[in-house]
Amino acid sequence: MPAKTSTAAPSTGSDTLPPRALNRALLQRQSLLQPSSASPLAMIERLGGLQAQAPNPPYLGLWSRLSEFRPQQLTELMQARQVVRATMMRGTLHLVSARDYLDWRATLQPMLRRLFLQSDQGRAVQGMDLDALGAAGLALLARQCLNATDLGAALQPQWPQRDAAAMARWVRGVEPLVHVPPAGVWDSHRAAGFAPAADWLGQPLSADDASDAIVLRYLAAFGPATVQDIAAWSGLQGVRAIVERLRPRLRTYRDAAGTTLFDPLDAPAPDPDSPAPPRLLADFDNLLLAHADRSRIFDERLKWSVFTRNGIVRATVLIDGFVAGTWSLERTKDTATIAIVPFASLAKPQRAALDELAQRCLSAFAPTLAHAVSFQPA
């Protein structure tokens, strides 16, 4: 059944939205109430990219949102250079469309530089001419694709007293580079090779300020949201000023705590009572990473059941729209198993729906293996 949406004309008032209304708005915009018939490329752009520290989660993220998705479709988009894997929002690896990369990357550059210099890694390049280091790295990579180890070794003759790995981290973390396939494709775990983005895409990066476009894209995919939410997803500074500039194009709400939420005027407002079927979300899914206040999607008391202390975000189970467990795909030579770990006892219909979802996932991503689904007791 399609999600119910409000037919009321948009207003610029400040209605109060409870967590369940925010949950349903988020799920609808993420195509998690009802799968979308959009193309993989269109969905990647609609979501403002997919977090991509590991190669497999973006594939699972698209599978969970699209009514028709074949893993080979995403691989082909990367091979055709229509989608790239690169360091983007909040300094993390994302898969984004080539269009969005070219339009957004220069706007994100000051943030990427700031975050690197504020990190522990920044201390290792203190005192260096970082513009010269970046230019040297880009020149080397323009000549040949290198992984991080080889890039550091190639830079060291120019700065023999400096740590090779630290120099490579600066270049790959701050300069406009893309990961060259097969890096980023399904099950490819080899060290990534890098290429200058402008060379790989055959176009220069736009120098125009894309901050308005980035914020509007975020709100369309993750709103209604606060200034703090926008900053948490993007890593940008000065978000409040951007939002004030966009005010004529936004409506406002308030959350249960009275904080102002912003949303595009034409954004849908789903009924809080819309049914939310069980879903399997990928590791590192931006659904869990796109808000400073995550109460619209999970109970913070569950944080350490989902987030590990070394930065891993586990694949999660949604029940009635909220995080209610974790899951994993485990493969041996002959068998692929999805293991589901609920945080509370599942009703029989919930368990049956998750079993069906897991079987579909196994058919999509392990078609040649025997399939099994296991449920751990809550």
Helices and strands as residue ranges (DSSP letters): E 14-16, H 19-29, H 40-46, E 50-51, H 57-63, H 71-79, E 83-87, G 89-91, E 93-97, H 98-118, H 120-123, H 130-143, E 146-147, H 148-155, G 156-158, H 164-174, E 177-180, E 193-196, H 197-201, H 211-222, H 227-234, H 239-246, G 247-249, E 250-254, E 260-264, E 279-281, G 286-288, G 300-302, H 303-306, E 316-319, E 322-331, E 335-342, H 348-365, E 370-375
